[in-house]
Amino acid sequence: MDGDAAMSPAATLGTRTWTELAEPPVATVLVPVGSTEQHGPHLPLDTDTRIAEAVARGAAARLSERTLVAPAVAYGSSGEHEMFPGTVSIGQEALRAILVELGRSAGRWARRLVFVNGHGGNVVVLRGVAALLREEGRDARWWGCALPPGGGFVRDGHAGRTETSIMLALAPELVRVQRAAAGNTAPMRELLPAMMADGVRAVSANGVLGDPAGASAREGRLMLAALIEACASFLGAVKR
């Protein structure tokens, strides 16, 4: 995927005027949904949002001008990270209210709304929001930024090799490589009970779930291309 095309301003809602969207009508609006939360000592707080935006823009560029990317929702449900400075969580109730009203409003002029999610803590809310909007007669879906099977990629939980590689591809100047260190590398299924009860810090002192060792921009570009391809395929299937 060409990097310039993936980030083209022509694919973004905020750069358009209302008259440019009146005819032909907008087919699909993609809304990146991320978070502002700790990502270890080496990745920026907006990592999830940046990844969701990049995937949404890349997927939009593959479809048509009638698919636009809206400004991202940069705050999510991140209560499990609140014991780390910098994390700002709005919780599930507030996130739900924002996304529902966003969907209702955009649904007045767009045929379809798809939330592109970059943070696992938002999933429960997104499921409910998409279902409610569809019950109200709107075409609303959500898609999560999870690497598809295969590809030989390392998949870890949080701020490990996966996200570090992608951020090295997207914004290498924001990755504090010298601070990167392994956190808790146990499988997520083993960590979830303690995390749900007492937060991430109960299982990882530095906030990392995985190991960023071996991360590279090259690997990140391959991961990002796989995410964009998977998202574009999902959107194509929805349109059909």
N, C-alpha and C positions, 0 to 999 in steps of 0.2 A: 504494500500500500504506500503510495507516495505521501510523504509527510506533509507537504504543502497542501495537497488535496484534502487530507484528513482534517486539517485545521482551517480550511477555507472560510473566510467570513461570510461568503455567499450562502453558506449552509446554516447560518445562525439567525434566529428570530430577532434578536436585538438590533441587528443592522438594517432591518427592513423598514419600510413605511407601510401604513395600513393599506394604501392604494395598491401596493405591489402584491398584497395578499388577498385582494378581493377577487381577482379573476386571473387565472383559474384558482379555485379555492385550494387551500392547503390540505393535502391528503393526510399527512402524519406530522405530529409534533413530538419530538423526543425530549424528555426532561431528565437530565442527569441528576441523580440523587446521591449525595455523598455524606460526608461527616467532617467535623472538625475535632479531631481526637489524636491522642498520642500515637506515634508510630515508632517507638523506640527512640534511642538517643541520636539516630542518624537520618531519619526520614521526616519530612515536614508534616505538620498537622493536617494539611489539606490533601494528603495523598489519595484518599478514597475519592474525593471530589475530582481531582485532576484525572484520575484513571477513568472515571465514569464519563467525564467530558470528552476525553480523547476517543474513547470507544464510540460514543454517540456521534461525534463529528465524523469519524472515519466511516461509520455505517451510513450516515446520511449522504456522504459524498458518493457512496456506491449506488445509491438508489436514484434520486431525482431531485430537482429543485423544489418539488412539491413536498419534500421532507425537510423540515427545519429543526434545528436544535435550540431549545429555549435556554435561558440562563439557568445555571445549576442551582439546586437546593443544597446549600453547603452545610447545613446543620441537620443532624439526624438523631437517632436514638442510640446514644453511646454511654449509657449509665455505667456499664462495666469498666469504662476507662476513666471515670471521673476522679479517681484518686491520683491521677497524674496531672500536673499543672499543664494548662493550655487546652485541655479537653473542654468542649462546650456541648452539652447534650440538651436537646429540647424535649426528650422523652417521647413515648409512643403516642400519647393523646394529642400533643401539639403537632407532631409530625403528621398524624392522620388528618387533623383539621386542615393543615396547610395543603396537603396533597389533594384532598377531596375538593376543596374550594378551587384550587388550581385547575383540576380536571373539569369541574363544572363550568368554569369561566372559559377555558380554552375550547371546550366542547361546543360553544356557541358558533365558532367559525372554523374549527378544524374537524375533519372527519374522524380522526383517530388520535389517541394519546398513548404514548408508550413511555413508561418510566424506565430509565436505564440506571440500575442500582450498583453502587460501588462499595456498599457497606453491609455486612451480614446482619448487623443489629436492626436494619430497616425492613428485613424480609417479612416479618409477621404483619407489620403495618401495610406494606405494599400489597400483600395478598388480599387483605380486607378492603383496602381502598379500591383496587381494581375490580373486585367483586361487586362492591357497592355501586360504583360508577356504571358498571354493565347492567346492574339491576335497574338503574335509573334510565337506561336506554342509550348510554354512551359507549362507544367502542374504546375501551381502556384496557391496556395490558401492562405487564412489567417484565423486565428481563434482567437477570443478574450477571455481573461480570465475573463469571467463573470459567476457568480454562476448560475447553472441551477435552474429552478423553483422548489419549494418545499424544503424539508430539514429543514424547520424551522429556516433558517439562517437570521441574521440581515444584510441587504444590505444598506450601506450608501455610500455617494459620494466619500470622499477622506480623508484618514488618520483617519477614524472613527473606529468603532468596527470591521468592516470586515477586513481591512488591518492590523489593530493592532493585531487581533487574528492570522492571517496568519503569521505575522512576529514573534509573540511569539512562534509559532511552528517552524519556519525556523531558526531564528537567535535571540533567546531571549536576548543574551548579547548585542544586538544593540538597543533594545527597552528601552528608557528612561521612564520607567513606572511612576516615580515620577513627570514627566513633562506633562504627558498626561492630556489633558483638552478638554472639548467640544468646538466645534466651532459653525458655523451656522448650525442648524439642520432642516432648512426649506427644502421642497422637491426640488430636482435638477431642475425640470421644472420651479420653481419660481425664482431660482437663475441664470439660464443660461443667460438671457438677460443682466443683469448687469455684469456677469463674462465675456461675450463675448466683451462687450464694454470697461470695465475698469480692467479686471483681477480679480483673486481670492481675492486679498486683499480688493477689494471694497465690498466684502460680508462677509469676515472672516478675522479678525485681526491676528489670529494665524495660518491661512492657513488650518484649519480643516473644512471639510464639513461633519458633523456628530458628533458622540459622542463615544469616545473609551471606555467609562465606560462599564464594564461587559465583556470586551475582555479576552480571555483565550487561552492558548496553546492547550488545549483539543478541543475547538471550532475551532481553527485554523487548527488543524490536520484534522478534519472532513471537513472543507471547502476545504482544499488542496486536500484531497482524492476525493471530488466531482468534483473539477476542473480537476484533472488528469483523472478521469473516463470519464468526458464529452469530453475532448480533445481526449482521446484514441478512444472513440466512433466515433467522427468526422473523425479521421484519418482512422479508419476501414471502414467507409462508403465511404470515398474518394477512398480508395484502391479497394473496390468492384465495 
